[in-house]
């Protein structure tokens, strides 16, 4: 079982992985203190991997649901990189 500290921004990338919930809470508290506001929070790794985002395919124009961690990468059909292999 692992915990993930994530940024509350649009992509919510994983910042750091922790083995325990207590360690993740301490890490997020320190990161928020350094940032001067609450911009980091923790998620269980199962919740982190199951988050989805809806993007518009460049070729079909249809909405496609993909894992949030894949937005903007080479497996995102809304990017030119996906279609130019």
C-alpha positions as CSV (number, residue, x, y, z in Angstrom):
1,X,0.0,0.0,0.0
2,X,1.4,3.4,-1.0
3,X,0.4,7.0,-0.8
4,X,1.0,9.8,-3.3
5,X,1.5,13.5,-2.7
6,X,-0.1,15.5,-5.6
7,X,-0.3,19.1,-6.6
8,X,-3.9,20.5,-6.8
9,X,-3.3,22.0,-10.3
10,X,-4.8,20.9,-13.6
11,X,-2.7,17.8,-14.3
12,X,-2.2,16.7,-10.7
13,X,1.1,14.9,-11.3
14,X,2.5,12.8,-8.6
15,X,5.1,14.8,-6.7
16,X,6.4,12.1,-4.3
17,X,5.4,8.5,-3.3
18,X,5.3,7.4,0.4
19,X,5.1,4.0,2.0
20,X,2.9,5.1,4.8
21,X,-0.1,7.5,5.2
22,X,1.7,9.2,8.1
23,X,4.8,9.9,6.0
24,X,2.6,11.3,3.2
25,X,0.8,13.6,5.6
26,X,4.0,14.9,7.0
27,X,5.5,15.5,3.5
28,X,2.4,17.3,2.3
29,X,2.3,19.5,5.4
30,X,6.0,20.5,4.9
31,X,5.4,21.1,1.2
32,X,2.4,23.3,1.9
33,X,4.3,25.2,4.6
34,X,7.1,25.9,2.1
35,X,4.6,27.0,-0.6
36,X,2.8,29.3,1.8
37,X,-0.6,27.8,1.0
38,X,-2.4,24.5,0.7
39,X,-1.5,23.3,-2.8
40,X,-0.5,19.7,-2.1
41,X,-2.7,16.9,-0.8
42,X,-2.3,13.1,-0.6
43,X,-4.2,10.2,-2.3
44,X,-4.1,6.5,-1.9
45,X,-2.3,5.0,-4.9
46,X,-5.5,3.2,-6.0
47,X,-7.4,6.5,-6.1
48,X,-4.5,8.1,-7.9
49,X,-4.4,5.6,-10.8
50,X,-8.2,5.6,-11.3
51,X,-8.7,9.3,-11.9
52,X,-9.9,10.1,-15.5
53,X,-9.9,13.1,-17.8
54,X,-11.9,13.7,-20.9
55,X,-10.0,14.9,-24.0
56,X,-11.1,15.6,-27.6
57,X,-9.5,13.4,-30.2
58,X,-7.7,15.3,-32.9
59,X,-8.8,12.9,-35.7
60,X,-12.4,12.1,-34.9
61,X,-13.4,15.2,-32.8
62,X,-15.1,12.9,-30.3
63,X,-14.5,13.0,-26.5
64,X,-12.3,10.3,-25.2
65,X,-11.8,9.4,-21.5
66,X,-8.2,8.6,-20.6
67,X,-6.3,8.3,-17.2
68,X,-5.5,11.7,-15.9
69,X,-1.8,10.8,-15.7
70,X,-1.7,10.3,-19.5
71,X,-3.0,13.8,-20.5
72,X,-0.4,15.5,-22.7
73,X,1.7,12.4,-23.2
74,X,2.3,10.3,-26.3
75,X,-0.8,8.1,-25.4
76,X,-3.2,11.1,-25.4
77,X,-5.3,11.2,-28.6
78,X,-5.7,15.0,-28.3
79,X,-2.0,15.5,-29.0
80,X,-0.3,15.5,-32.4
81,X,2.4,13.3,-31.0
82,X,-0.2,10.5,-30.6
83,X,-1.1,10.6,-34.3
84,X,2.3,11.0,-35.8
85,X,4.1,7.7,-35.1
